[in-house]
């Protein structure tokens, strides 16, 4: 069954695939109520190792933090789980390739400042990402095109700091 032109939760419409991973696919979509573009992550819910329910809990726990995308909806329909969230732009990996593997010192410092803030927020919440790489940092779109976002919480774990207890 094709997901293109499928409606989720009555008002999120899937339009085109924008990414594919080992556990599912990500689609561009639109919220037909607000007309805002969204990203819709989809995974089968009949397989073992479902990641979206846990990822949704982590997005909720981290919400409001620096560089954390907003999640609008999580649910199941038919044989799939759906996570609807902010649509983001290109990854730092893609941008670095596009810039012919050269960033100015100013760009590196501005990116590093935001990337460290993203990681710091997850640590303040007692979590470690465990998959830090340029593909998991995305640039925002439109009015957020100057912001860096941390994504892909599939390997994120909580930690306990024995020194501070």
C-alpha positions as a Markdown table, in Angstrom:
| # | Residue | x | y | z |
|---|---|---|---|---|
| 1 | Unk | 0.0 | 0.0 | 0.0 |
| 2 | Unk | 1.4 | 3.4 | -1.0 |
| 3 | Unk | 1.5 | 6.1 | 1.7 |
| 4 | Unk | 1.6 | 8.9 | -0.8 |
| 5 | Unk | -1.6 | 11.0 | -0.4 |
| 6 | Unk | -2.6 | 9.2 | 2.8 |
| 7 | Unk | -4.1 | 11.2 | 5.6 |
| 8 | Unk | -3.0 | 10.7 | 9.2 |
| 9 | Unk | -5.1 | 11.7 | 12.2 |
| 10 | Unk | -7.6 | 13.3 | 10.0 |
| 11 | Unk | -5.5 | 16.3 | 8.9 |
| 12 | Unk | -1.8 | 15.4 | 8.2 |
| 13 | Unk | -1.5 | 14.6 | 4.5 |
| 14 | Unk | 1.6 | 12.7 | 3.3 |
| 15 | Unk | 3.0 | 13.9 | 0.0 |
| 16 | Unk | 6.5 | 12.6 | -0.8 |
| 17 | Unk | 9.3 | 10.5 | 0.7 |
| 18 | Unk | 12.3 | 12.5 | 1.9 |
| 19 | Unk | 14.3 | 9.9 | 3.8 |
| 20 | Unk | 14.7 | 6.2 | 4.4 |
| 21 | Unk | 16.4 | 4.4 | 7.2 |
| 22 | Unk | 16.8 | 1.0 | 8.7 |
| 23 | Unk | 13.7 | 1.3 | 10.8 |
| 24 | Unk | 11.3 | 3.3 | 8.6 |
| 25 | Unk | 10.8 | 6.2 | 6.2 |
| 26 | Unk | 10.3 | 9.9 | 6.6 |
| 27 | Unk | 7.8 | 11.8 | 4.4 |
| 28 | Unk | 7.1 | 15.4 | 3.7 |
| 29 | Unk | 3.5 | 16.3 | 4.6 |
| 30 | Unk | 1.1 | 19.1 | 5.3 |
| 31 | Unk | -1.2 | 19.9 | 8.2 |
| 32 | Unk | -4.4 | 20.6 | 6.3 |
| 33 | Unk | -5.7 | 22.7 | 9.3 |
| 34 | Unk | -2.8 | 25.1 | 9.5 |
| 35 | Unk | -1.3 | 24.5 | 6.0 |
| 36 | Unk | 2.1 | 24.2 | 7.7 |
| 37 | Unk | 4.6 | 21.6 | 6.2 |
| 38 | Unk | 5.6 | 18.8 | 8.5 |
| 39 | Unk | 7.8 | 15.7 | 8.5 |
| 40 | Unk | 6.0 | 12.4 | 9.1 |
| 41 | Unk | 8.1 | 9.4 | 10.3 |
| 42 | Unk | 6.6 | 6.0 | 9.6 |
| 43 | Unk | 7.5 | 2.6 | 10.8 |
| 44 | Unk | 5.7 | -0.8 | 10.8 |
| 45 | Unk | 4.1 | -1.5 | 14.1 |
| 46 | Unk | 4.0 | -5.2 | 13.7 |
| 47 | Unk | 7.8 | -5.7 | 13.8 |
| 48 | Unk | 10.0 | -6.1 | 16.9 |
| 49 | Unk | 12.3 | -3.3 | 17.7 |
| 50 | Unk | 9.8 | -0.5 | 17.2 |
| 51 | Unk | 11.6 | 2.8 | 17.8 |
| 52 | Unk | 9.0 | 5.5 | 17.2 |
| 53 | Unk | 7.0 | 5.1 | 20.5 |
| 54 | Unk | 10.3 | 5.5 | 22.5 |
| 55 | Unk | 11.5 | 8.3 | 20.3 |
| 56 | Unk | 8.2 | 10.1 | 20.8 |
| 57 | Unk | 8.6 | 9.9 | 24.6 |
| 58 | Unk | 12.1 | 11.4 | 24.2 |
| 59 | Unk | 11.0 | 14.2 | 22.0 |
| 60 | Unk | 8.3 | 15.1 | 24.7 |
| 61 | Unk | 10.9 | 14.9 | 27.5 |
| 62 | Unk | 13.3 | 17.2 | 25.6 |
| 63 | Unk | 10.6 | 19.6 | 24.2 |
| 64 | Unk | 11.3 | 23.2 | 24.6 |
| 65 | Unk | 15.1 | 22.8 | 24.6 |
| 66 | Unk | 17.6 | 24.3 | 22.3 |
| 67 | Unk | 17.6 | 22.6 | 18.9 |
| 68 | Unk | 14.8 | 20.1 | 19.7 |
| 69 | Unk | 12.2 | 19.8 | 16.9 |
| 70 | Unk | 8.6 | 20.0 | 18.0 |
| 71 | Unk | 6.4 | 16.9 | 17.7 |
| 72 | Unk | 2.7 | 17.5 | 16.8 |
| 73 | Unk | 1.3 | 14.0 | 16.9 |
| 74 | Unk | 2.1 | 10.3 | 17.5 |
| 75 | Unk | -0.2 | 7.5 | 16.8 |
| 76 | Unk | -0.9 | 4.2 | 15.0 |
| 77 | Unk | -3.1 | 3.5 | 12.1 |
| 78 | Unk | -3.4 | 0.3 | 10.0 |
| 79 | Unk | -0.1 | -1.5 | 10.5 |
| 80 | Unk | 2.1 | 1.6 | 11.1 |
| 81 | Unk | 3.3 | 4.0 | 13.7 |
| 82 | Unk | 3.4 | 7.7 | 12.8 |
| 83 | Unk | 5.3 | 10.6 | 14.3 |
| 84 | Unk | 4.5 | 14.1 | 13.0 |
| 85 | Unk | 7.1 | 16.7 | 13.7 |
| 86 | Unk | 8.7 | 20.0 | 12.4 |
| 87 | Unk | 9.9 | 19.8 | 8.9 |
| 88 | Unk | 13.6 | 20.6 | 8.8 |
| 89 | Unk | 16.0 | 21.4 | 6.1 |
| 90 | Unk | 19.3 | 19.7 | 5.1 |
| 91 | Unk | 21.7 | 17.9 | 7.4 |
| 92 | Unk | 25.1 | 19.4 | 8.2 |
| 93 | Unk | 26.6 | 16.5 | 6.2 |
| 94 | Unk | 24.6 | 17.5 | 3.1 |
| 95 | Unk | 25.5 | 21.2 | 3.5 |
| 96 | Unk | 29.2 | 20.4 | 4.0 |
| 97 | Unk | 29.2 | 18.4 | 0.8 |
| 98 | Unk | 27.3 | 21.2 | -1.0 |
| 99 | Unk | 30.0 | 23.7 | 0.2 |
| 100 | Unk | 32.7 | 21.4 | -1.3 |
| 101 | Unk | 33.8 | 20.3 | 2.2 |
| 102 | Unk | 34.8 | 23.8 | 3.3 |
| 103 | Unk | 33.2 | 26.0 | 6.0 |
| 104 | Unk | 34.6 | 29.3 | 7.1 |
| 105 | Unk | 35.9 | 29.7 | 10.7 |
| 106 | Unk | 32.9 | 31.8 | 11.5 |
| 107 | Unk | 30.5 | 29.2 | 10.2 |
| 108 | Unk | 32.3 | 26.4 | 12.2 |
| 109 | Unk | 32.1 | 28.5 | 15.4 |
| 110 | Unk | 28.5 | 29.4 | 15.0 |
| 111 | Unk | 27.5 | 25.7 | 14.3 |
| 112 | Unk | 29.7 | 24.4 | 17.1 |
| 113 | Unk | 28.0 | 26.8 | 19.6 |
| 114 | Unk | 24.5 | 25.6 | 18.7 |
| 115 | Unk | 25.5 | 21.9 | 18.4 |
| 116 | Unk | 27.0 | 22.0 | 21.9 |
| 117 | Unk | 23.9 | 23.7 | 23.2 |
| 118 | Unk | 21.8 | 20.9 | 21.8 |
| 119 | Unk | 23.9 | 18.2 | 23.4 |
| 120 | Unk | 24.1 | 20.1 | 26.6 |
| 121 | Unk | 20.3 | 20.2 | 26.8 |
| 122 | Unk | 20.0 | 16.4 | 26.4 |
| 123 | Unk | 22.6 | 15.9 | 29.1 |
| 124 | Unk | 20.7 | 18.3 | 31.5 |
| 125 | Unk | 17.7 | 16.0 | 31.0 |
| 126 | Unk | 19.9 | 12.9 | 31.9 |
| 127 | Unk | 20.2 | 11.6 | 28.4 |
| 128 | Unk | 23.1 | 10.8 | 26.0 |
| 129 | Unk | 22.4 | 10.8 | 22.3 |
| 130 | Unk | 24.9 | 8.0 | 21.3 |
| 131 | Unk | 24.8 | 8.8 | 17.6 |
| 132 | Unk | 26.4 | 12.2 | 17.2 |
| 133 | Unk | 27.3 | 12.8 | 13.5 |
| 134 | Unk | 26.7 | 15.5 | 10.9 |
| 135 | Unk | 23.7 | 13.6 | 9.5 |
| 136 | Unk | 21.9 | 14.0 | 12.8 |
| 137 | Unk | 22.2 | 17.8 | 12.9 |
| 138 | Unk | 19.7 | 19.6 | 10.7 |
| 139 | Unk | 19.2 | 23.2 | 9.7 |
| 140 | Unk | 15.7 | 24.7 | 10.2 |
| 141 | Unk | 13.6 | 26.1 | 7.4 |
| 142 | Unk | 12.0 | 29.5 | 6.8 |
| 143 | Unk | 12.2 | 31.7 | 9.9 |
| 144 | Unk | 14.3 | 29.0 | 11.6 |
| 145 | Unk | 16.9 | 28.7 | 8.8 |
| 146 | Unk | 19.6 | 30.0 | 11.1 |
| 147 | Unk | 19.0 | 27.3 | 13.8 |
| 148 | Unk | 20.6 | 23.9 | 14.2 |
| 149 | Unk | 18.4 | 20.9 | 15.4 |
| 150 | Unk | 19.5 | 17.6 | 16.8 |
| 151 | Unk | 17.5 | 14.6 | 15.5 |
| 152 | Unk | 17.3 | 10.8 | 15.5 |
| 153 | Unk | 16.9 | 9.7 | 19.1 |
| 154 | Unk | 16.7 | 6.0 | 18.3 |
| 155 | Unk | 19.9 | 5.2 | 20.2 |
| 156 | Unk | 19.4 | 7.7 | 23.0 |
| 157 | Unk | 19.8 | 6.4 | 26.6 |
| 158 | Unk | 19.4 | 7.8 | 30.1 |
| 159 | Unk | 22.5 | 7.8 | 32.3 |
| 160 | Unk | 23.2 | 8.0 | 36.0 |
| 161 | Unk | 26.0 | 10.2 | 37.3 |
| 162 | Unk | 27.5 | 8.4 | 40.3 |
| 163 | Unk | 29.6 | 11.4 | 41.2 |
| 164 | Unk | 26.7 | 13.7 | 41.8 |
| 165 | Unk | 24.5 | 11.3 | 43.8 |
